[in-house]
Amino acid sequence: MKRKYVIWAWKGDYLNLGAGCEVGFYNTYGSTKHYFFVKKIFTELEMRYNGNLINNYRPPKSKGEKVGHSWWITTFNAGMQNNVNPSKIGFRCVADLSVLKAYARKALERRLEKSKRWNVEGNKATLKWNY
């Protein structure tokens, strides 16, 4: 059964949550249309608004981890509720590719290296969106 992997990212005004952004890593199997979370690969999410730092979130560490990991990483600012312009939101997200199996890591690296928004250095991949 063939797997399809996808990284989805969003940013904008999240109603009562305020300005925010999120990134998730998912896959689907065969003909199913439902996506499942894959692996906890994200280690940091930094959000800026109009160039100013708003939040820098790092997931809590689990026992034995050097850094925390999350499969779906988010950050919001509830103080920014009105007139949020999504085009002024920028973010940087860091992924730790070392947690993936070798074949999945290599396939993901090849895809990310084709993107203008991703930078891959060793086992670290960084996504920048209007940052």
C-alpha positions as CSV (number, residue, x, y, z in Angstrom):
1,M,0.0,0.0,0.0
2,K,1.5,3.3,-1.1
3,R,1.8,6.1,1.5
4,K,1.4,9.8,0.7
5,Y,3.1,12.3,3.0
6,V,2.2,15.9,3.4
7,I,3.3,18.9,5.5
8,W,0.5,21.4,5.9
9,A,1.0,24.9,7.2
10,W,-1.4,27.7,8.0
11,K,-1.2,31.3,9.3
12,G,-3.8,33.9,10.0
13,D,-6.4,35.3,12.4
14,Y,-7.8,32.4,14.4
15,L,-10.9,34.2,15.7
16,N,-10.8,33.9,19.6
17,L,-7.2,32.6,19.5
18,G,-5.9,35.7,17.7
19,A,-3.0,35.8,15.3
20,G,-1.3,32.5,14.9
21,C,0.3,29.8,12.8
22,E,0.6,26.0,12.7
23,V,2.4,23.3,10.9
24,G,1.6,19.5,10.8
25,F,3.1,16.4,9.3
26,Y,0.6,13.8,8.0
27,N,0.2,10.7,5.8
28,T,-2.5,8.7,4.1
29,Y,-2.6,5.1,2.9
30,G,-3.8,3.7,-0.4
31,S,-7.2,5.0,-1.4
32,T,-8.3,6.4,2.0
33,K,-8.9,10.2,2.1
34,H,-8.2,10.5,5.8
35,Y,-4.8,11.8,6.9
36,F,-3.1,10.6,10.0
37,F,-0.2,12.3,12.0
38,V,3.1,10.7,11.1
39,K,5.9,11.5,13.5
40,K,6.9,14.1,16.0
41,I,9.4,16.0,14.0
42,F,8.9,19.7,14.8
43,T,11.1,21.3,17.5
44,E,10.5,25.0,17.2
45,L,8.0,27.5,15.8
46,E,8.7,31.2,15.8
47,M,6.1,33.8,14.7
48,R,6.6,37.4,13.8
49,Y,4.1,40.1,12.9
50,N,5.2,43.0,10.7
51,G,8.8,41.8,11.5
52,N,8.4,41.9,15.3
53,L,8.9,38.7,17.3
54,I,5.5,37.6,18.8
55,N,6.1,34.1,20.0
56,N,8.8,31.4,20.0
57,Y,7.4,28.0,20.9
58,R,9.4,24.9,21.7
59,P,7.5,21.7,22.7
60,P,8.3,20.3,26.2
61,K,10.9,17.6,26.3
62,S,9.9,14.0,26.9
63,K,12.1,11.9,29.2
64,G,15.4,11.2,27.5
65,E,15.0,13.9,24.8
66,K,17.5,16.7,24.2
67,V,14.8,18.8,22.7
68,G,11.0,18.5,22.6
69,H,9.2,17.3,19.5
70,S,5.7,17.7,18.1
71,W,3.8,16.3,15.1
72,W,1.6,19.4,15.0
73,I,3.2,22.6,16.3
74,T,1.2,25.8,16.9
75,T,1.6,29.3,18.4
76,F,-1.0,32.0,18.9
77,N,-1.3,35.5,20.4
78,A,-4.7,36.1,21.9
79,G,-3.8,39.8,22.4
80,M,-3.9,40.3,18.6
81,Q,-7.6,39.8,17.9
82,N,-8.7,42.7,15.6
83,N,-7.5,43.7,12.2
84,V,-4.9,40.9,11.9
85,N,-3.4,41.0,8.4
86,P,-2.2,37.4,7.5
87,S,0.3,38.8,5.0
88,K,2.1,40.5,7.9
89,I,2.5,37.2,9.8
90,G,5.7,35.4,9.1
91,F,7.0,32.2,10.7
92,R,10.0,29.9,10.9
93,C,9.5,26.3,11.8
94,V,12.3,23.8,12.5
95,A,12.0,20.0,11.8
96,D,14.3,17.3,13.2
97,L,14.6,14.8,10.3
98,S,16.8,12.4,12.4
99,V,13.7,10.9,14.0
100,L,12.5,9.5,10.6
101,K,13.5,6.2,9.1
102,A,16.3,6.6,6.5
103,Y,14.1,6.0,3.4
104,A,11.5,8.5,4.6
105,R,14.1,11.0,5.6
106,K,15.8,10.9,2.2
107,A,12.5,11.1,0.3
108,L,11.4,14.1,2.4
109,E,14.8,15.8,2.0
110,R,14.5,15.5,-1.8
111,R,11.0,17.1,-1.7
112,L,12.0,19.9,0.7
113,E,15.1,20.8,-1.2
114,K,13.0,21.6,-4.3
115,S,11.0,24.1,-2.3
116,K,12.0,27.8,-2.0
117,R,10.6,27.9,1.5
118,W,12.6,25.1,3.0
119,N,16.3,24.9,3.8
120,V,17.8,21.5,4.6
121,E,21.1,21.2,6.5
122,G,22.0,17.8,7.7
123,N,19.1,16.4,9.8
124,K,17.6,19.9,10.3
125,A,15.0,21.4,7.9
126,T,13.8,24.9,8.3
127,L,10.6,26.3,6.8
128,K,10.3,30.1,6.4
129,W,7.1,31.6,5.3
130,N,7.1,35.4,4.7
131,Y,9.7,35.7,7.4
